[in-house]
Amino acid sequence: QVQLVESGGGLVQPGGSLRLSCAASGFTLNNYAIGWFRQAPGKEREGVSCITRSGRSTFYVDSVKGRFTISRDNAKNTVYLEMNNLIPDDTAVYYCARSTVYASPYTWHQPGLYDAWGQGTQVTVSP
C-alpha cells in the first residue's frame, strides 16, 4: 500500500537546524510532486514547500525562503526538508504528501491536491 513516513523531527533551540525525511513505499516517488505541510495548534494547515516530480522546480512559503531547502533522492525513494535558522514559529507537526497533479507555483500549497499523507513528525523550536 501507499505509505509516506516522516522522520527527523525533534526539539531544537532557536537558530538550530533539522533535516526531515519523507520515505515513500508502495509507489515510485519520482513520478509525483511531493509537498511538505505543517500544522500548529489552533492554526490552519500550511504549505511549507514542494518539489516537482522532475526536481527542476521547488516552491516555498515566504516565511521559510532562505532557511529551508527541499530536495529529493530518487535512489532512496526519499524527499528531504533541510531546515536552518529555526525560529519558535516553525514549531508544528510536519507532514509530507503526494500530489495528484503536476505542481504549479499557484496551487502547490493547497492540501486538496494531495492524495496521500504521512503521519507527521513533531518539530519543536524552543529555548
C-alpha positions as CSV (number, residue, x, y, z in Angstrom):
1,Q,0.0,0.0,0.0
2,V,1.0,3.6,-0.5
3,Q,2.9,4.9,2.5
4,L,4.7,8.1,3.4
5,V,6.7,8.1,6.6
6,E,8.2,11.3,8.1
7,S,11.2,11.3,10.4
8,G,13.8,13.6,11.8
9,G,11.7,15.9,14.0
10,G,12.6,16.8,17.5
11,L,13.3,19.6,19.9
12,V,15.8,22.2,18.8
13,Q,16.9,25.5,20.1
14,P,16.3,28.7,18.1
15,G,18.9,29.1,15.4
16,G,19.4,25.4,15.1
17,S,18.8,23.0,12.3
18,L,16.9,19.8,11.5
19,R,16.6,17.7,8.4
20,L,13.3,16.0,7.9
21,S,12.9,12.9,5.8
22,C,9.9,11.6,3.9
23,A,10.4,7.9,2.9
24,A,7.9,6.6,0.4
25,S,6.8,3.0,-0.2
26,G,4.2,1.4,-2.4
27,F,4.8,3.7,-5.3
28,T,7.6,5.3,-7.3
29,L,8.4,8.6,-5.7
30,N,9.9,10.2,-8.8
31,N,6.5,10.0,-10.5
32,Y,5.0,12.5,-8.1
33,A,5.5,16.0,-6.8
34,I,5.9,15.9,-3.0
35,G,4.9,18.7,-0.6
36,W,5.7,19.5,3.0
37,F,3.0,20.9,5.1
38,R,2.8,21.9,8.8
39,Q,0.1,22.5,11.3
40,A,0.5,24.2,14.7
41,P,-2.2,24.1,17.4
42,G,-5.1,26.5,16.5
43,K,-3.8,27.2,13.0
44,E,-4.6,26.1,9.5
45,R,-2.5,23.5,7.8
46,E,0.1,25.5,5.8
47,G,2.0,24.5,2.8
48,V,5.7,24.8,3.5
49,S,7.5,23.6,0.4
50,C,7.0,21.4,-2.7
51,I,9.3,19.8,-5.2
52,T,8.1,18.8,-8.6
53,R,8.4,15.3,-9.9
54,S,11.4,16.2,-12.0
55,G,13.0,18.1,-9.2
56,R,13.6,21.1,-11.6
57,S,11.3,23.4,-9.6
58,T,10.8,24.0,-5.9
59,F,8.3,26.2,-4.1
60,Y,8.4,27.7,-0.6
61,V,6.1,29.7,1.6
62,D,7.6,33.2,2.0
63,S,8.3,32.7,5.7
64,V,10.8,29.9,5.1
65,K,12.6,31.1,2.0
66,G,16.3,31.3,2.5
67,R,16.1,29.0,5.5
68,F,14.5,25.7,4.3
69,T,15.6,23.6,1.3
70,I,13.6,20.8,-0.2
71,S,15.3,18.0,-2.2
72,R,14.7,14.5,-3.4
73,D,16.9,11.4,-3.7
74,N,15.0,9.1,-6.1
75,A,17.5,6.3,-5.5
76,K,16.4,6.2,-1.8
77,N,12.8,7.0,-2.6
78,T,13.0,9.8,-0.1
79,V,12.3,13.6,0.0
80,Y,14.1,15.8,2.5
81,L,13.4,19.2,4.1
82,E,16.5,20.8,5.4
83,M,15.5,23.4,8.0
84,N,18.1,26.0,9.1
85,N,18.0,29.0,11.4
86,L,14.8,27.7,13.1
87,I,12.6,30.0,15.0
88,P,9.8,29.3,17.5
89,D,7.1,30.0,14.9
90,D,8.4,26.9,13.0
91,T,7.0,24.7,15.8
92,A,4.4,22.4,14.3
93,V,3.7,18.9,13.1
94,Y,5.2,18.5,9.7
95,Y,3.7,16.3,7.1
96,C,4.8,15.2,3.7
97,A,2.2,14.4,1.0
98,R,1.9,13.1,-2.6
99,S,0.4,15.4,-5.2
100,T,-2.3,14.1,-7.5
101,V,-1.3,16.6,-10.2
102,Y,1.7,18.4,-11.5
103,A,2.6,21.1,-9.1
104,S,2.4,24.8,-10.1
105,P,3.6,28.0,-8.4
106,Y,-0.1,28.9,-7.8
107,T,-1.6,25.8,-6.4
108,W,1.1,23.6,-4.8
109,H,0.1,24.9,-1.3
110,Q,-3.5,23.6,-1.5
111,P,-3.9,20.4,0.7
112,G,-6.8,19.2,-1.5
113,L,-4.3,18.5,-4.3
114,Y,-2.6,15.7,-2.3
115,D,-4.0,12.2,-2.0
116,A,-1.6,10.5,0.4
117,W,-0.2,11.8,3.7
118,G,2.3,10.7,6.2
119,Q,1.6,10.5,9.9
120,G,3.6,13.6,10.7
121,T,6.7,14.4,12.7
122,Q,6.8,16.9,15.5
123,V,9.2,19.9,15.3
124,T,9.5,22.0,18.4
125,V,11.8,25.1,18.5
126,S,12.2,26.4,22.0
127,P,15.0,27.9,24.1
